[in-house]
Amino acid sequence: MIKTISFIKKLNRKRIHITRKAKNYFYITYYKILSKNKISYPKEEISKCRTIAILLPRKGIGDLIVTSGLISQLRKNNYKVYCLINQNLQFLFNELITTDGIEILDKKYSFKQIVSKNLYFDIIMDPADPDKNLYQRIGYITAIKHKYAIGFNQNLASSFFDINEIRNEINTHYSDRLISFARILNININNFKYDLYISNNTIDKIKSFISNKLNNKKFIIFNPIASDINRSLSLKTIRETLLFLQEQTNKVIITYNVKDTNLINDFPEIIFNPFSSLIDCIALIKYASLVISTDTCFVHAANFFNSKMICIYNNRLDGNKYCNNDYWGPNYKNAIQIFSKENLHTETGDNLQKLSVDVIKKAFDQYKILEEEHI
C-alpha cells in the first residue's frame, strides 16, 4: 500500500512538471508572436536610459529588503526606479523601501489589462532565473513598453532579453546578481548595503515602547516561526529555547509570531507579539542586543542594522539549484549562522521541526563570546 501511494505521488509530481513545462512553452511561443515587431535598440545607447523597472512578482519581504540596496544605488546615480510587485507587498513602500513608484501586477490581471495601463520604462530588469512562472514574467515584459529587457540565465527565452547574462552563482549571495546588473549600467558597487527607511513616528513609537514597557532594559528578540513550516521551530524547541534564554540572561525576551496560548501562559515574564505591524517589528531590531530568527525577513533587517544575530537555516535549495544558506544568507560579520542536520538538499530543505535546542545553545555560547569582546 505504501509503495502504491509513493508511486502515485511520483506520477503526480511528474505530471505537474510536464504540465508546467508545456504551459511555459505555449505562452512563451504566444508572446514571441506578439513581440516579433519589437524595435531593437543598440546596446551602446543603454547609458542614455533614465527609468528602470524591477520585475518582482511572487517575491518575499526578505527579497525586497535585499533589493533595496540596488534601488538605493540606482537612485543615487540619477535613475528613476520603479518596482513591479504583488499587492500584498505594497505596504513595504509606504514605509521601509523608497522608490520612485510602484506598479501592482497581480496574477488576476490579464495581459490586456496590463497593456491598457500603457506603462513605459527604458529598462525592465527580471532578476529571477527561469522557473515555472517564467511565462508570466515574459507576459509582463511583453505587455509593458520598454527599450531594453535585461535578464539572467534565461536561455529558454533569450529573444525576450536584449541583455541576458549567464551567471555561475553556486555559493554566492543574491546581492552579487544585483551588483552585476548595476555593472551593466557602468555602476560599480564596492560595498553593497541594504537601505531601509524608518519614519520618525515609528522610531518614536519604538523608543516609547523601550522606555515605558521595558524600562530601558536590554532585550533579545526571538522569532522561531517562518512562512514555511519546514523553516519553523517546533513548539517543543521553542519552549526549550525560552527556558534556556531565561536561565542564561537577565535581558528581557521578546518573542515574535508565537500564537500558542499554552506557551504564552507558561512564560508570563516574556513579551509575546508586542506589535501587529511588521514595520514596528523590524524597527525594534535596531535596539536589540541579540536577534534569533528562522525567517530571512528579520535576518536581512538585522543585516541593515548590523545587529548581533543567530539565524537558523535548513539547507534548502532556492529554485532547486542555489544553496539557500549562501544565496540568501545573512552576509555580514555580526551574524552567527546555524544549520539543520539532515542535509537533504531539496527545494523544501530539512524540517526545522526536528532541530534540537542544543544547536541554538551552542550558537548562544558563541554570541556571549562576541558580546564580551565588545564590552
N, C-alpha and C positions, 0 to 999 in steps of 0.2 A: 504493500500500500504506500509506504514512504517513498519507495523508488518510483512509483507511478506518479505521485504528486510532484516529485522533483523533476521528472521528465516533462510533465505538463508545464511546470513553471519555466523550464528551459526553452520549451517550444514557444511559450508566450513571449519571453524576452526576445527570442529570435524574430517573432512576428512583429513586435514593436519596432525593433531595429530596422527591419526591411521596410516597414510602413513609413517610418521617419525618413529613411533614405530616399524612398520613392517620392514622398511629399516634397522634400528639398529639391530633388531633380525636376519635378513637374513645375514648381513655382519659379525656380531659377531660370528654367527654359522660357517660361512665360515672360519673366521680367527682362530677359535678354532681348526678346522680340520687341517689347515696349521701348527699350532704351537703345535700339540699334542706330538711331539717328542722333544720339548724343554727341555734342561737339567735343572734340579732344583739344585740350589747351597745352601748349608747350610747358614742359616741367620747369624750364628756366624762369617762367613767369610766376611761379608759386610765391616768390618773395613779395609780389605785389598784393597778395591776399591780406585781408584785414579781419574777416569774420570766420570763426571756426565753430562748428557744431560737433559735440562729442556724443556719440550714439551709446546710450547707457540703459536700454531696456533690460528688465529682469536682473538688474544689479542690486546688491545688498548695500546696507548702510556703510559697512566697513569699506566696501569697494569705492564708494563715493568719497569717504574720508581720505583714502589714499589718493584718489584722483584730484582732490583739492590742491595737492602740491603742484600738479601740472597746470591746473586752471590759474593758479596764482602766478606762476612763471610766465604763462602766455599773456596774461593781462598786464604784467609789468613790462612786457615787450610790445605793448600797444595793440594787442589783438583784442577784439571783442569776442568773448567766449560764451557759447550757449550750450546748455545740457538738455538732451532729449531723453526723457525719463518716463517711468510709470508713475501714475498719480499718487500711489501710496508713499512715495518718497518726496513729494512736493514740499512737505513741512521742513525738510532739511535746508531749503533755500530761503525760507523765511528768516531763519537764524541758523548759523553754523557754517554754511558754504556760500561764498559770494561769487556770483556770476553776472554777466550782462543780460541774462534772460534764460528762461526755460521753456520747453515745449513738451506737452503731455502727449505721449504716443502709446496709449494702451492697446492691448490686443483687440479690444472691442472696436477700434477704429478700422474702417475698411480702407482699402487702397484709395478709393475715390474721395473719401473724407479727408485723407491726408493731402491729396492733390489739391483739394478745394481750399486748404489753408494757405496755399500759394507761398510756401516758405522758400527762402533762398539763403544760402551760405556759400562763401567762397570755398570752404573746405568742410567736408564731413569726414570725421575720423571714427572708424569702428575698431575699438581696442580688443575685441574678442576674437578668439580662434574660431574656425569652422565648428559648428555643433548642430544639434537638432533644430535650433532656432535660426540657423543661418538664412533660410528663405525669408523669414520675417524681417530681418535686418536689411537684406537685399531689397525687399519691398519698400522699406522706409527710404533707402537711398535712391531708389528709382523714382519715388513719388515726390522727393524734395529736390528742388533745383539747386545745382551746385556746379562749380568748375572742377574741383578735384575731390575724388574719394580716395581715402588712404586706409589701408587695412593691413592685417598681419596674418601670415601663414595661410592665406586664402587661395590655395591652388585651384580649388574646385570652381571658384568664381572670379578668376583673375581679371576677366574682361570688365568687371564692375569697378575695379580699383585702378586708378591711374598710377598709384604707387602701392605696391604690395610687398611689404618687407618680410622676408623669411628669416625667422629667428630660432636659434637653439637656446631654449630658456630653461632647460633642466637645471635645477638647483640655483636658479636666480630668483630675484624678488620681482613682483609685478611692477614695481615702480621703475625698474630698468626698461620695461617696454615703453613707459610714458616718457622717459628720458630720451629713448630712441626716436620717438615721434617728434619731440622738440628739436632734436638734432636735424631732422629733415627740413625744419624751418630755420636752420642755422642758429639755433638757441642752444648753448651749452649749459647744462645744469650740473654743477660740480657737487652741490650739496642739496639733495632732494629733501624738502621738508613739507609736511602737511601744513595746511593753512586754514584754520577754523576761526570763525568769528563768533564770539560770545558777547551778547549785548550787556550794557551796563545794568539794565534791570535784572537780568539773570544773575550777574555777578553779585549784585546787592542782595538778591534773594538767597544765594548760596552762603554769603558771608553772615547773613542774619541767622540762617539755619545753624551754622557752625557756632556762632556766638550764643544763641538762645537755647537751642536743642542740645548741643554737645558741650556747652560751657567752655568752648575753645580748646577742648581736649583733642589730642591726636587720634586719628582713626584709620581703620583698614576697610577697604571696600572688597566685598566677596561676591562675585557673580558666577554661580555654578551652573546656570541654565543658558543654553544657546537655542537657536531657532530649530535645530535638529536634535532629536532625542539621542542620536549616536554621539553628539558632541556635548551632552549634558551629563552632569554627575548624578548618581543615584541618590535617593533620599538618605540612604544609609551612609554614604560617603559624605554627603553634606552635613549630616548630624555629627559624624566623627570629626570632620574638619572644624566645625564650630566649637566643639568641645576642646579640641586641640588649641585653637586660637585663644580661647578664653584662659586656658592654662598657661600659655606661653607669653601673653602680653597683657598689659594693663590699658591698652588702647581701646577705644570704642570700636565695635564691629558693626558695620552697616552691610546688609545683605540685599542684593537686587534679585528680582524675578522669582523669588520663592513664595509660592502661594499655599503650601501645605499648612493647614490650620494647626494640626497637632505639633508640627515642628515649631511654628511661631509661638504657640502657647508654652512650649517646653523651654524656650530661651527668652524670658522676659527682659533680660538685660541687653539683648541685641536689637538693633533697629532694622526692621524689615521694610523694604519698599517705601522709602521716605518720600519719593516723588512719583507722580503719574506721568510726568513729562520726560521723555528720553533726553531732551536737551539739558534739563536740570541734572539728570543722572551723569551725563557726560561732563558738565561744568564742574561738578563736585570732585571729579577725579583730579583736577588740578591741585587740590589741597590735601589729598590722601597721602598717608605715609607709605601705604602699600596697596596695590590693586591685584586681586587674584581673579582671573577670568578664564572662562572657556569660550566666550563669544568674541570674535575678532573685531566686532564693532568697538568694544571697550579696549581691546588690545591696541587698535590704531589710534583711538583717542588718547590713550596713555602715552603712546609714542609722541603725539603732538605736545603733550605737557611734560614730556621727559620724566614721567613718574616711575618710581620703582614698582616693578610688576613681576608676578608669577603668572605665566599664561600656559594653558593646557591644550595640547594639540593631539589629534587622533590618527595621524599618518594617512589621511585620506588623499586621493589624487584628484586635483582640480581638472575637470574635463576628462577624467580618466587618463591624465597624462602628466601633469605637473605636481610635484610633491607639495602639498599644501603647507607643510611645516616650513618650507623655504619660500614658496611663491607668495603666500600671504602671511609670512612670519612677522614677528614684532619689529625686527630690523633696526634695533637701537640697543645701546650698551646697558641701559638700566633694566633690561628685561631678562628674567630667568625663564627659559622656555623648557617645559617638561612634556613628555610624550607618553601615550598609552603603550602597552607592552605587546599587543598581539601582532603588530606589524603586518596586517593583511594586505595593505597597499591596494585598496579598492577605491572606487569612486565615493562610496559612503564612509569608508575608513573603519577603524576599530570602534567598538562600542565603549564609550567612556563610562557607561553604567557599571562596567566591570573594574574600573580603576580603583586601586587601593589607596587609602588615605596616606599610606607610608610614602608614596611618591611625592605628595604635597608636603609632608613633614620634612622630607629631605631637602626640598627646594626652599622651605621656610628657614632652615638652618643656613643655607647659602645667603638668603636675604639678610639674616641677622649679622652675618659677617660683613656684608656690604654696608649695612647701617652703621656698624661700629667703625668702619673705615672712614665714614663721612662725619662722624661726631667730632 
